[in-house]
Amino acid sequence: MVMGKRARLSALEVCNILITILSLFPVASLQCKILKCNSDFWASTSNSAREEEFCTALRAYNGCVRRTARTCRGDLAYHSAQHGIEDLMSQHNCSKEGPTAPPRAHTSAPPPPSKPPAPDSQERSDGPEVCHYERSVPRHAPQHNYTHCGFFGDPHLRTFGDEFQTCRVEGAWPLIHNKFLSVQVTNSPVVPGSLATATSKLTIIFKNFQECVDQKMYKAETDELPAAFADGSKNGGDRHGANTLRVVERVPGQHVEIQARYIGTTIVVRQVGRYLTFAVRMPEEVVHSVEEGDDQDLYLCLHGCPANQLIDFRTFRARATETQGKARVRSGTAPHGFTYQAARARCKERLPVEDVYFQSCLFDLLSSGDINFTMAAYYAFEDVKMLHSNSKRYHLFEKDPFVGNAAPAGLHWLQLVLVHCLTVYLWTECCSAQL
């Protein structure tokens, strides 16, 4: 998964890298058939009323998913299906051993014409108390702590711990993965020959949860920001708490909000220009609800980007200023159409405070020349104001110890001073002892 500057690799190392990519990234495995397993199972159980038939179809579904293990091991839908099958087996008291049958759609008679259609989820009851995260807090108990993660632009990441990073992360990467939901982004190059990438595809999977919601998948990509889940529904299914998960379209084709009240979570997805932005508000309890045996090291919203994927703002700015100064002398224009001063002026129009959102806007304009990244940074900050629970943490600055690599730089300087002082002290003591 190493990207950026490449060194000469041995054949064995190349094979190892390819195997890692194929095992981690669904985009690298074109033969994954997990969605076929999903659709066959739901088709075979859509009109089933008998537990015996349901369990038979569920065992067939389990067999289908197992057969995809080799080609789908890095696919979020595959892992979500595994967890979903376990939940359904438990809920319906199905034995793992027993008859199986290939999934087949039931052909039941259509309902009588006089029977009205089933009411839309908006008219259904919100369901039991367990489906309302806020209501689950006992009276006089401490309120839930909420946290925020955002991913936008070139791309820039604000983690649940309020650390701000700029990353390369080309290809498919997991943003969130816990007991309740998984989020994966796919980042594509913005300008040929540049390190600049931006999010072109987003997949969110909400897992089955008690009597509240069915498993649901939301998929968005460039020029396709749906106002519904992948199955066409706008809520959590047919359960009593279906209304506690719903898709709300704020601006057609530009702004969608997904409300998951059963886990106290709100997700905002936008398309700005040709790329997507992501923002989430989630309780800390949900953030850290890790499945047993899951490895959380790669999930960006929780742990940030891998060290070999980080880009330093300050180093980039220094190089951009130097490079563009030379470019102006030669031709009077900057490589991507923006001089440093012109980019600053454009970003100031929307982001008057020179925090990391302003700096990210500046970075994106200089690295890509795409004016839409100005609005991406603007909306990312607007989402922070809507979703972050601490108004004092809206703005982050490079000197802030929480931001990027600012703290390590100062820490290294202090360590050098201390080591120097300690060396002088020991040398003095040694000399005194010899005298």
TADA-V177858 format. One record per residue. N is the residue number from 1. RES is the residue in one letter. PSI is psi in whole degrees, -180 to 180 (* if undefined). OMEGA is omega as a letter, one per 30 degrees, with the letter a starting at -180 (none if undefined). NEAR is the number of other ideal C-beta (glycine too) atoms within 12 Angstrom. Layout:
((N/RES/PSI/OMEGA/NEAR) (N/RES/PSI/OMEGA/NEAR))
//
This chain:
((1/M/15/l/28) (2/V/129/a/21) (3/M/177/a/23) (4/G/-132/a/21) (5/K/135/a/9) (6/R/142/l/11) (7/A/168/l/10) (8/R/128/a/8) (9/L/151/l/13) (10/S/166/l/10) (11/A/-39/a/10) (12/L/-42/l/10) (13/E/-40/l/15) (14/V/-44/l/16) (15/C/-43/l/13) (16/N/-41/l/16) (17/I/-44/l/22) (18/L/-42/l/18) (19/I/-41/l/19) (20/T/-44/a/19) (21/I/-45/a/23) (22/L/-31/a/26) (23/S/-25/a/23) (24/L/-33/a/27) (25/F/119/l/32) (26/P/-27/a/37) (27/V/-19/a/25) (28/A/-6/a/24) (29/S/100/a/26) (30/L/-6/a/12) (31/Q/6/a/16) (32/C/125/a/30) (33/K/24/a/25) (34/I/-37/a/37) (35/L/-31/l/27) (36/K/-42/l/24) (37/C/-45/a/36) (38/N/-50/a/34) (39/S/-37/l/22) (40/D/-41/a/27) (41/F/-48/a/36) (42/W/-32/l/33) (43/A/-37/a/22) (44/S/-18/a/29) (45/T/3/a/32) (46/S/-32/a/23) (47/N/14/a/20) (48/S/132/a/24) (49/A/-14/a/11) (50/R/134/a/13) (51/E/-37/a/19) (52/E/-44/l/18) (53/E/-40/a/26) (54/F/-45/a/29) (55/C/-37/l/30) (56/T/-46/l/28) (57/A/-36/a/38) (58/L/-40/l/40) (59/R/-38/l/31) (60/A/-40/l/29) (61/Y/-44/l/39) (62/N/-41/l/31) (63/G/-41/l/26) (64/C/-44/a/31) (65/V/-42/l/37) (66/R/-36/a/23) (67/R/-17/l/20) (68/T/1/a/30) (69/A/-43/a/23) (70/R/-40/a/19) (71/T/-12/a/23) (72/C/10/a/34) (73/R/-23/l/26) (74/G/9/a/33) (75/D/129/a/38) (76/L/-37/a/43) (77/A/-34/l/37) (78/Y/-49/a/35) (79/H/-37/l/36) (80/S/-39/l/39) (81/A/-40/l/41) (82/Q/-49/l/34) (83/H/-39/a/32) (84/G/-40/l/37) (85/I/-43/l/34) (86/E/-44/l/25) (87/D/-46/a/26) (88/L/-38/l/32) (89/M/-44/a/25) (90/S/-44/a/17) (91/Q/-36/a/21) (92/H/10/l/23) (93/N/43/a/14) (94/C/138/l/28) (95/S/143/l/17) (96/K/-23/l/19) (97/E/139/l/12) (98/G/-179/a/21) (99/P/146/l/17) (100/T/158/l/23) (101/A/148/l/24) (102/P/136/l/19) (103/P/133/l/30) (104/R/144/a/18) (105/A/135/l/17) (106/H/142/a/19) (107/T/69/l/10) (108/S/158/a/11) (109/A/145/l/8) (110/P/154/l/9) (111/P/155/l/11) (112/P/146/a/8) (113/P/-30/a/7) (114/S/-17/a/6) (115/K/125/a/9) (116/P/154/l/10) (117/P/156/l/11) (118/A/141/a/14) (119/P/149/l/13) (120/D/158/a/16) (121/S/-29/a/30) (122/Q/-21/a/15) (123/E/-8/a/13) (124/R/162/l/25) (125/S/150/l/20) (126/D/-9/l/28) (127/G/-175/a/28) (128/P/170/a/20) (129/E/-34/a/21) (130/V/-19/a/22) (131/C/7/l/32) (132/H/104/a/24) (133/Y/-43/a/31) (134/E/-39/a/23) (135/R/-14/a/20) (136/S/-11/l/24) (137/V/122/l/17) (138/P/153/l/11) (139/R/140/a/8) (140/H/1/l/6) (141/A/154/l/10) (142/P/144/l/11) (143/Q/158/l/17) (144/H/146/l/23) (145/N/127/a/20) (146/Y/150/l/27) (147/T/171/a/33) (148/H/145/l/41) (149/C/139/l/44) (150/G/148/a/49) (151/F/119/a/49) (152/F/168/l/48) (153/G/-130/a/51) (154/D/8/f/47) (155/P/157/l/49) (156/H/141/a/52) (157/L/128/l/47) (158/R/114/a/47) (159/T/171/l/31) (160/F/-22/l/38) (161/G/14/l/24) (162/D/28/l/30) (163/E/136/a/34) (164/F/127/a/46) (165/Q/154/l/41) (166/T/132/a/43) (167/C/162/l/42) (168/R/-62/l/34) (169/V/60/l/41) (170/E/145/a/30) (171/G/-157/a/31) (172/A/132/a/33) (173/W/142/l/43) (174/P/130/l/40) (175/L/-46/a/47) (176/I/142/l/47) (177/H/111/l/36) (178/N/-165/a/36) (179/K/-25/a/30) (180/F/-33/a/40) (181/L/161/l/43) (182/S/141/l/40) (183/V/130/l/44) (184/Q/138/l/41) (185/V/152/l/45) (186/T/123/a/34) (187/N/134/a/40) (188/S/152/l/26) (189/P/140/l/25) (190/V/-47/a/33) (191/V/126/l/22) (192/P/133/l/11) (193/G/0/l/11) (194/S/159/l/26) (195/L/-9/a/30) (196/A/127/l/36) (197/T/161/l/39) (198/A/162/a/44) (199/T/121/l/48) (200/S/-12/a/28) (201/K/145/a/34) (202/L/133/l/44) (203/T/128/l/41) (204/I/128/l/40) (205/I/119/l/44) (206/F/123/a/46) (207/K/160/l/40) (208/N/140/l/33) (209/F/105/l/39) (210/Q/-134/a/26) (211/E/15/a/23) (212/C/-61/a/39) (213/V/152/l/42) (214/D/166/l/37) (215/Q/132/a/39) (216/K/146/l/43) (217/M/134/l/38) (218/Y/129/a/44) (219/K/131/l/31) (220/A/150/l/39) (221/E/174/a/24) (222/T/128/l/23) (223/D/17/l/15) (224/E/90/l/22) (225/L/88/a/34) (226/P/154/l/27) (227/A/24/a/24) (228/A/167/l/24) (229/F/174/a/31) (230/A/-27/l/25) (231/D/5/l/25) (232/G/-10/a/15) (233/S/162/l/30) (234/K/8/a/28) (235/N/-169/a/41) (236/G/11/l/40) (237/G/-147/a/35) (238/D/7/a/25) (239/R/172/a/30) (240/H/-29/a/26) (241/G/26/a/34) (242/A/-33/a/36) (243/N/-14/a/33) (244/T/0/l/42) (245/L/119/a/47) (246/R/154/l/34) (247/V/129/l/37) (248/V/122/l/26) (249/E/115/a/22) (250/R/-47/l/23) (251/V/117/a/17) (252/P/126/l/13) (253/G/0/a/19) (254/Q/-30/a/25) (255/H/117/l/28) (256/V/140/l/35) (257/E/132/l/30) (258/I/119/a/44) (259/Q/119/l/33) (260/A/80/a/42) (261/R/-23/a/35) (262/Y/-18/l/42) (263/I/17/l/41) (264/G/32/a/35) (265/T/139/l/40) (266/T/131/l/35) (267/I/135/l/44) (268/V/125/l/43) (269/V/131/l/44) (270/R/153/l/37) (271/Q/123/l/34) (272/V/115/a/37) (273/G/-126/l/29) (274/R/7/a/25) (275/Y/163/a/43) (276/L/151/l/45) (277/T/155/a/49) (278/F/138/l/50) (279/A/145/a/44) (280/V/145/l/44) (281/R/123/a/37) (282/M/140/l/39) (283/P/145/l/31) (284/E/-35/l/24) (285/E/-40/l/24) (286/V/-40/l/36) (287/V/-42/a/35) (288/H/14/l/24) (289/S/82/a/25) (290/V/136/l/20) (291/E/142/l/22) (292/E/130/l/11) (293/G/-9/l/10) (294/D/142/l/21) (295/D/116/a/15) (296/Q/3/a/24) (297/D/-28/a/16) (298/L/-5/a/27) (299/Y/113/a/33) (300/L/-43/a/39) (301/C/-25/a/41) (302/L/-45/a/32) (303/H/-3/a/28) (304/G/-179/a/34) (305/C/151/l/39) (306/P/150/a/22) (307/A/-35/a/19) (308/N/1/l/15) (309/Q/-3/a/28) (310/L/145/l/28) (311/I/132/a/37) (312/D/121/l/25) (313/F/-51/a/38) (314/R/-43/l/22) (315/T/-42/l/17) (316/F/-44/a/29) (317/R/-42/a/26) (318/A/-43/l/15) (319/R/-40/a/21) (320/A/-42/a/35) (321/T/-44/a/22) (322/E/-46/a/16) (323/T/-43/a/21) (324/Q/-27/l/33) (325/G/-42/l/18) (326/K/-38/a/17) (327/A/-38/a/21) (328/R/-36/l/19) (329/V/-39/a/13) (330/R/-47/a/12) (331/S/-10/a/12) (332/G/2/l/12) (333/T/160/l/16) (334/A/159/a/27) (335/P/-41/a/27) (336/H/19/l/29) (337/G/-7/l/20) (338/F/127/l/31) (339/T/166/l/28) (340/Y/-45/a/29) (341/Q/-38/l/19) (342/A/-39/l/24) (343/A/-42/l/37) (344/R/-45/a/26) (345/A/-41/a/19) (346/R/-43/a/29) (347/C/-34/l/36) (348/K/-27/a/22) (349/E/-37/a/18) (350/R/-26/a/27) (351/L/81/a/34) (352/P/-27/l/16) (353/V/129/a/19) (354/E/63/l/20) (355/D/-165/a/30) (356/V/-23/l/41) (357/Y/-39/l/44) (358/F/-46/a/36) (359/Q/-36/l/42) (360/S/-38/l/50) (361/C/-46/l/45) (362/L/-47/l/42) (363/F/-47/a/47) (364/D/-40/l/49) (365/L/-40/a/45) (366/L/-34/a/42) (367/S/-24/a/41) (368/S/-30/a/38) (369/G/6/a/28) (370/D/113/a/32) (371/I/-23/a/25) (372/N/-23/l/31) (373/F/-21/l/44) (374/T/-46/l/38) (375/M/-31/l/32) (376/A/-44/l/44) (377/A/-40/l/48) (378/Y/-49/a/32) (379/Y/-32/l/38) (380/A/-41/l/47) (381/F/-37/l/38) (382/E/-38/l/26) (383/D/-35/l/34) (384/V/-46/a/37) (385/K/-30/l/22) (386/M/-33/a/25) (387/L/-27/a/33) (388/H/138/a/31) (389/S/-10/a/24) (390/N/105/a/18) (391/S/-23/l/12) (392/K/-11/a/12) (393/R/12/l/26) (394/Y/-54/a/27) (395/H/133/l/28) (396/L/144/a/38) (397/F/157/a/22) (398/E/-31/l/30) (399/K/-11/a/20) (400/D/131/a/23) (401/P/-15/l/19) (402/F/-13/a/26) (403/V/124/l/35) (404/G/-131/a/37) (405/N/18/a/27) (406/A/-42/a/25) (407/A/-47/l/18) (408/P/-36/a/17) (409/A/-48/l/20) (410/G/-36/a/17) (411/L/-42/l/14) (412/H/-41/l/14) (413/W/-45/a/14) (414/L/-40/l/14) (415/Q/-41/l/14) (416/L/-42/l/14) (417/V/-45/a/14) (418/L/-43/l/14) (419/V/-41/l/14) (420/H/-47/l/14) (421/C/-42/a/14) (422/L/-39/l/14) (423/T/-46/l/14) (424/V/-42/a/14) (425/Y/-47/a/14) (426/L/-38/l/14) (427/W/-41/l/14) (428/T/-45/a/14) (429/E/-39/a/13) (430/C/-45/l/12) (431/C/-41/a/11) (432/S/-39/a/10) (433/A/-37/a/9) (434/Q/-31/l/8) (435/L/*/none/7))
//
